[in-house]
């Protein structure tokens, strides 16, 4: 027989169990909402870039830089215009120097910023030494447009007593333009800031793909994509980044490369 006391206990049990069930369901619902929002955010960050099939900013920069610059200054055309290798050999002969690797090193920092003088990004390990011969072309209505590349000296450990490495190196100029765009309040500025690293990675990947597929340029250019600030927000020494790549190209082990820095 259901007495009032038993009824009271059953009623309380149902109330407590119901409240507990409601709490559990609410928690599960909240967790599912967080997971869904996280997934949608990740999907948004990749979908907008990857689904554009070459119409994104990074891919456009790569094509423009490749056809509007690298294809002009790297290969020899077989005419009076000299290629990169011949210009490097001429400057070695004329100045009595040895350039470590006969390639153009192109810096692609993840922040997109490249200083006017690479000395500023190397804690003064680097110095501008000279320029290679100019390439002069009539292009897009501009008569006598000039193109040239810079040779830098790198002093390991920044010590001027040591023999420097000579290297032809520069930053990817489209990235500097991209950096300057982000400093102004255009309609697209916030989008570019949001996807900055994705855009730069797309630029690097497409540019590498274009160069690797071109037998006239593949062995003349070395792309260096790197984070120019470490996890503590400290500026990375770009001279170390370049030297590390030189040693890898010359088949020197990472351990030996590190010992030069210490």
VOPAGU-2260 file (C-alpha; in pm, 1 decimal, decimal comma):
REM VOPAGU-2260
SITE   aa  ch    i         X         Y         Z
SITE  UNK   A    0       0,0       0,0       0,0
SITE  UNK   A    1     140,3     344,2    -103,8
SITE  UNK   A    2     150,0     549,3     212,1
SITE  UNK   A    3     202,1     922,7     220,9
SITE  UNK   A    4     558,3     872,6     342,7
SITE  UNK   A    5     644,7     642,6      52,0
SITE  UNK   A    6     475,4     875,4    -189,4
SITE  UNK   A    7     681,1    1163,5     -53,0
SITE  UNK   A    8    1008,9     972,0    -100,3
SITE  UNK   A    9     917,4     867,5    -454,0
SITE  UNK   A   10     815,9    1221,2    -541,9
SITE  UNK   A   11    1146,5    1363,7    -410,6
SITE  UNK   A   12    1345,2    1098,1    -596,5
SITE  UNK   A   13    1173,7    1185,3    -923,1
SITE  UNK   A   14    1238,5    1555,6    -867,3
SITE  UNK   A   15    1607,9    1504,3    -787,5
SITE  UNK   A   16    1660,2    1255,5   -1072,5
SITE  UNK   A   17    1479,0    1484,1   -1314,5
SITE  UNK   A   18    1692,1    1783,0   -1218,1
SITE  UNK   A   19    2010,8    1575,3   -1245,4
SITE  UNK   A   20    1905,9    1444,3   -1588,9
SITE  UNK   A   21    1827,8    1795,8   -1703,2
SITE  UNK   A   22    2172,5    1911,3   -1584,4
SITE  UNK   A   23    2347,5    1628,3   -1769,3
SITE  UNK   A   24    2153,5    1696,7   -2089,7
SITE  UNK   A   25    2233,7    2066,4   -2068,1
SITE  UNK   A   26    2604,8    1989,1   -2023,1
SITE  UNK   A   27    2607,2    1751,6   -2318,7
SITE  UNK   A   28    2426,4    2006,5   -2533,7
SITE  UNK   A   29    2677,9    2276,0   -2438,9
SITE  UNK   A   30    2973,6    2049,7   -2522,2
SITE  UNK   A   31    2821,2    1958,9   -2857,6
SITE  UNK   A   32    2772,5    2328,9   -2930,1
SITE  UNK   A   33    3138,1    2401,8   -2853,1
SITE  UNK   A   34    3255,7    2115,0   -3073,1
SITE  UNK   A   35    3029,5    2224,5   -3357,7
SITE  UNK   A   36    3144,8    2586,0   -3335,2
SITE  UNK   A   37    3509,6    2477,7   -3327,5
SITE  UNK   A   38    3459,3    2257,3   -3631,6
SITE  UNK   A   39    3279,0    2532,3   -3820,0
SITE  UNK   A   40    3557,5    2777,9   -3737,7
SITE  UNK   A   41    3826,2    2539,0   -3863,1
SITE  UNK   A   42    3618,1    2468,2   -4170,8
SITE  UNK   A   43    3580,7    2841,1   -4234,8
SITE  UNK   A   44    3953,8    2905,0   -4199,3
SITE  UNK   A   45    4044,6    2640,2   -4456,8
SITE  UNK   A   46    3743,2    2646,7   -4687,1
SITE  UNK   A   47    3773,7    3011,8   -4784,9
SITE  UNK   A   48    4135,7    2967,4   -4894,1
SITE  UNK   A   49    4145,1    2617,8   -5038,0
SITE  UNK   A   50    3817,6    2631,0   -5227,6
SITE  UNK   A   51    3911,6    2934,9   -5435,9
SITE  UNK   A   52    4102,8    2724,8   -5690,1
SITE  UNK   A   53    4380,9    2973,3   -5758,5
SITE  UNK   A   54    4179,4    3292,8   -5711,6
SITE  UNK   A   55    4323,1    3357,5   -5365,3
SITE  UNK   A   56    4569,9    3636,8   -5288,8
SITE  UNK   A   57    4867,0    3406,9   -5221,1
SITE  UNK   A   58    4841,8    3219,0   -5550,5
SITE  UNK   A   59    4801,3    3544,2   -5743,6
SITE  UNK   A   60    5113,7    3689,2   -5579,4
SITE  UNK   A   61    5310,7    3376,2   -5670,0
SITE  UNK   A   62    5218,2    3389,3   -6038,5
SITE  UNK   A   63    5287,4    3762,5   -6061,5
SITE  UNK   A   64    5625,3    3729,5   -5888,4
SITE  UNK   A   65    5727,1    3429,3   -6095,5
SITE  UNK   A   66    5638,4    3561,3   -6440,5
SITE  UNK   A   67    5694,6    3928,7   -6366,3
SITE  UNK   A   68    6034,2    3889,5   -6200,5
SITE  UNK   A   69    6195,6    3548,0   -6148,9
SITE  UNK   A   70    6150,0    3432,8   -6509,1
SITE  UNK   A   71    6322,6    3755,1   -6612,7
SITE  UNK   A   72    6629,4    3754,6   -6387,7
SITE  UNK   A   73    6705,0    3383,3   -6331,7
SITE  UNK   A   74    6749,1    3196,3   -6662,0
SITE  UNK   A   75    6980,9    3284,9   -6945,2
SITE  UNK   A   76    6780,6    3377,7   -7255,8
SITE  UNK   A   77    7059,4    3284,3   -7494,7
SITE  UNK   A   78    7079,4    3644,4   -7616,5
SITE  UNK   A   79    7270,2    3942,5   -7481,8
SITE  UNK   A   80    7083,9    3908,3   -7150,4
SITE  UNK   A   81    7285,9    3712,2   -6897,0
SITE  UNK   A   82    7139,4    3460,6   -6656,3
SITE  UNK   A   83    7198,1    3448,7   -6280,9
SITE  UNK   A   84    7489,2    3201,7   -6300,1
SITE  UNK   A   85    7686,9    3411,1   -6546,9
SITE  UNK   A   86    7632,2    3725,4   -6340,0
SITE  UNK   A   87    7752,6    3546,5   -6024,5
SITE  UNK   A   88    8062,2    3411,9   -6200,3
SITE  UNK   A   89    8142,1    3758,1   -6339,7
SITE  UNK   A   90    8121,2    3924,2   -5999,0
SITE  UNK   A   91    8338,7    3651,8   -5845,5
SITE  UNK   A   92    8604,9    3715,3   -6110,6
SITE  UNK   A   93    8581,8    4093,8   -6094,4
SITE  UNK   A   94    8592,7    4121,3   -5712,6
SITE  UNK   A   95    8798,3    3815,2   -5620,1
SITE  UNK   A   96    8527,5    3667,2   -5397,9
SITE  UNK   A   97    8359,6    3327,5   -5371,9
SITE  UNK   A   98    7979,8    3309,5   -5351,3
SITE  UNK   A   99    7887,2    3009,4   -5137,8
SITE  UNK   A  100    7592,3    2881,9   -5341,7
SITE  UNK   A  101    7519,2    2986,5   -5699,2
SITE  UNK   A  102    7151,8    3049,3   -5640,2
SITE  UNK   A  103    6918,8    3334,3   -5555,9
SITE  UNK   A  104    6797,0    3289,7   -5197,0
SITE  UNK   A  105    6446,2    3428,8   -5146,4
SITE  UNK   A  106    6324,2    3494,2   -4792,2
SITE  UNK   A  107    5957,2    3431,5   -4713,0
SITE  UNK   A  108    5893,8    3534,0   -4348,6
SITE  UNK   A  109    5565,2    3425,7   -4191,2
SITE  UNK   A  110    5494,8    3782,9   -4070,7
SITE  UNK   A  111    5526,0    3917,0   -4429,0
SITE  UNK   A  112    5761,3    4197,3   -4315,8
SITE  UNK   A  113    6101,8    4236,4   -4483,1
SITE  UNK   A  114    6328,7    4530,2   -4381,3
SITE  UNK   A  115    6493,7    4751,4   -4645,7
SITE  UNK   A  116    6835,5    4622,1   -4537,1
SITE  UNK   A  117    6871,4    4259,9   -4424,8
SITE  UNK   A  118    7131,4    4378,2   -4175,3
SITE  UNK   A  119    6836,4    4485,4   -3960,0
SITE  UNK   A  120    6698,5    4130,5   -3949,3
SITE  UNK   A  121    7032,0    3963,4   -3872,5
SITE  UNK   A  122    7153,1    4136,8   -3555,7
SITE  UNK   A  123    7422,9    4292,0   -3780,0
SITE  UNK   A  124    7561,2    3956,6   -3891,1
SITE  UNK   A  125    7490,8    4060,2   -4251,1
SITE  UNK   A  126    7617,0    4346,9   -4464,3
SITE  UNK   A  127    7527,8    4454,2   -4815,8
SITE  UNK   A  128    7836,0    4397,7   -5031,6
SITE  UNK   A  129    7750,8    4477,8   -5395,1
SITE  UNK   A  130    7493,7    4426,7   -5668,4
SITE  UNK   A  131    7495,0    4186,8   -5958,9
SITE  UNK   A  132    7484,0    4326,0   -6311,0
SITE  UNK   A  133    7159,5    4493,9   -6408,5
SITE  UNK   A  134    6905,7    4340,0   -6642,0
SITE  UNK   A  135    6751,9    4606,9   -6866,0
SITE  UNK   A  136    6428,3    4536,2   -7052,7
SITE  UNK   A  137    6150,3    4722,2   -7227,5
SITE  UNK   A  138    5838,5    4591,2   -7055,1
SITE  UNK   A  139    5471,9    4692,8   -7054,1
SITE  UNK   A  140    5547,0    5026,9   -7215,7
SITE  UNK   A  141    5834,7    5111,1   -6979,2
SITE  UNK   A  142    6158,0    5170,8   -7170,9
SITE  UNK   A  143    6475,8    5048,3   -7006,5
SITE  UNK   A  144    6324,1    4896,1   -6694,0
SITE  UNK   A  145    6606,0    4766,7   -6472,1
SITE  UNK   A  146    6628,0    4456,5   -6252,5
SITE  UNK   A  147    6915,8    4356,3   -6028,6
SITE  UNK   A  148    7001,5    4141,8   -5726,4
SITE  UNK   A  149    7210,0    4212,8   -5416,6
SITE  UNK   A  150    7506,4    4024,6   -5275,3
SITE  UNK   A  151    7536,1    4014,6   -4896,5
SITE  UNK   A  152    7818,6    3914,4   -4665,9
SITE  UNK   A  153    7732,3    3698,1   -4364,1
SITE  UNK   A  154    7972,6    3686,1   -4070,3
SITE  UNK   A  155    7912,9    3375,4   -3855,3
SITE  UNK   A  156    7854,6    3488,6   -3497,9
SITE  UNK   A  157    7868,3    3845,4   -3625,9
SITE  UNK   A  158    8248,7    3850,6   -3582,6
SITE  UNK   A  159    8422,3    4062,2   -3847,8
SITE  UNK   A  160    8746,8    3872,6   -3787,2
SITE  UNK   A  161    8606,1    3561,6   -3953,9
SITE  UNK   A  162    8585,9    3504,4   -4330,0
SITE  UNK   A  163    8234,4    3597,4   -4442,8
SITE  UNK   A  164    7998,2    3393,6   -4655,5
SITE  UNK   A  165    7889,4    3570,9   -4972,4
SITE  UNK   A  166    7534,8    3501,9   -5083,4
SITE  UNK   A  167    7282,0    3644,7   -5330,9
SITE  UNK   A  168    6972,0    3697,0   -5119,6
SITE  UNK   A  169    6660,1    3913,0   -5099,9
SITE  UNK   A  170    6309,9    3910,9   -4959,1
SITE  UNK   A  171    6007,5    3823,3   -5170,7
SITE  UNK   A  172    5889,3    4174,1   -5258,0
SITE  UNK   A  173    5518,1    4084,0   -5300,3
SITE  UNK   A  174    5509,0    4002,3   -4929,3
SITE  UNK   A  175    5623,1    4352,4   -4838,6
SITE  UNK   A  176    5339,9    4493,7   -5049,3
SITE  UNK   A  177    5100,7    4255,2   -4872,7
SITE  UNK   A  178    5235,7    4374,3   -4536,4
SITE  UNK   A  179    5179,7    4738,3   -4632,6
SITE  UNK   A  180    4822,2    4666,4   -4743,5
SITE  UNK   A  181    4746,4    4530,1   -4396,3
SITE  UNK   A  182    4857,5    4856,6   -4234,6
SITE  UNK   A  183    4576,9    5053,9   -4400,4
SITE  UNK   A  184    4201,4    5047,7   -4342,1
SITE  UNK   A  185    4079,2    4896,3   -4667,6
SITE  UNK   A  186    3760,8    4691,6   -4695,8
SITE  UNK   A  187    3969,1    4373,9   -4720,1
SITE  UNK   A  188    4223,6    4456,9   -4449,1
SITE  UNK   A  189    4064,0    4255,6   -4166,3
SITE  UNK   A  190    4026,4    3951,0   -4390,3
SITE  UNK   A  191    4391,1    3972,3   -4495,4
SITE  UNK   A  192    4500,6    4001,0   -4132,6
SITE  UNK   A  193    4286,7    3702,9   -4033,3
SITE  UNK   A  194    4424,3    3480,4   -4308,2
SITE  UNK   A  195    4774,4    3630,2   -4321,9
SITE  UNK   A  196    4968,4    3310,5   -4253,0
SITE  UNK   A  197    4743,6    3103,0   -4479,0
SITE  UNK   A  198    4795,6    3351,2   -4763,6
SITE  UNK   A  199    5173,7    3349,3   -4719,3
SITE  UNK   A  200    5181,6    2968,4   -4708,2
SITE  UNK   A  201    4979,1    2954,7   -5029,7
SITE  UNK   A  202    5222,5    3201,3   -5187,9
SITE  UNK   A  203    5519,0    2985,5   -5084,6
SITE  UNK   A  204    5365,0    2655,0   -5196,8
SITE  UNK   A  205    5252,3    2783,7   -5536,5
SITE  UNK   A  206    5581,3    2962,9   -5601,2
SITE  UNK   A  207    5780,0    2649,2   -5512,7
SITE  UNK   A  208    5556,0    2445,4   -5740,1
SITE  UNK   A  209    5613,6    2686,3   -6030,5
SITE  UNK   A  210    5991,3    2694,5   -5982,1
SITE  UNK   A  211    6029,0    2317,9   -5936,5
SITE  UNK   A  212    5832,6    2257,3   -6257,8
SITE  UNK   A  213    6053,9    2490,9   -6460,9
SITE  UNK   A  214    6387,5    2328,0   -6561,3
SITE  UNK   A  215    6533,4    2671,3   -6644,6
SITE  UNK   A  216    6473,8    2801,6   -6291,0
SITE  UNK   A  217    6461,2    2496,7   -6062,4
SITE  UNK   A  218    6834,0    2494,7   -5978,8
SITE  UNK   A  219    6874,1    2871,3   -5965,2
SITE  UNK   A  220    6647,9    2962,6   -5675,3
SITE  UNK   A  221    6619,7    2861,9   -5309,1
SITE  UNK   A  222    6303,4    2954,9   -5122,8
SITE  UNK   A  223    6331,7    2993,7   -4744,6
SITE  UNK   A  224    5997,7    3000,7   -4563,8
SITE  UNK   A  225    6050,1    3064,7   -4191,6
SITE  UNK   A  226    5892,9    3205,8   -3874,9
SITE  UNK   A  227    6068,1    3535,6   -3815,3
SITE  UNK   A  228    5964,7    3545,4   -3447,9
SITE  UNK   A  229    6008,2    3261,8   -3197,6
SITE  UNK   A  230    5753,3    3146,0   -2938,2
SITE  UNK   A  231    5864,9    3421,4   -2700,1
SITE  UNK   A  232    5810,3    3693,9   -2958,6
SITE  UNK   A  233    6184,0    3744,2   -3013,2
SITE  UNK   A  234    6302,8    3830,3   -3361,8
SITE  UNK   A  235    6481,7    3539,5   -3529,4
SITE  UNK   A  236    6829,6    3601,1   -3670,2
SITE  UNK   A  237    6776,4    3557,5   -4043,4
SITE  UNK   A  238    7152,4    3511,2   -4096,1
SITE  UNK   A  239    7135,7    3187,0   -3895,5
SITE  UNK   A  240    6837,6    3075,4   -4103,9
SITE  UNK   A  241    7030,9    3137,2   -4427,1
SITE  UNK   A  242    7352,0    2974,0   -4302,0
SITE  UNK   A  243    7157,5    2668,8   -4190,2
SITE  UNK   A  244    7016,0    2631,7   -4541,9
SITE  UNK   A  245    7359,9    2678,1   -4699,3
SITE  UNK   A  246    7501,8    2401,4   -4482,2
SITE  UNK   A  247    7214,4    2170,0   -4574,2
SITE  UNK   A  248    7271,9    2235,6   -4943,0
SITE  UNK   A  249    7642,5    2162,0   -4899,0
SITE  UNK   A  250    7558,9    1840,8   -4708,9
SITE  UNK   A  251    7700,3    1962,1   -4377,7
SITE  UNK   A  252    7523,7    1803,9   -4081,4
SITE  UNK   A  253    7296,3    2005,4   -3856,2
SITE  UNK   A  254    7535,4    1948,6   -3565,1
SITE  UNK   A  255    7827,8    2105,3   -3750,5
SITE  UNK   A  256    7610,0    2394,6   -3858,1
SITE  UNK   A  257    7511,4    2458,3   -3498,1
SITE  UNK   A  258    7871,6    2451,8   -3380,1
SITE  UNK   A  259    7955,3    2741,5   -3609,2
SITE  UNK   A  260    7696,6    2953,8   -3428,0
SITE  UNK   A  261    7835,6    2882,1   -3080,6
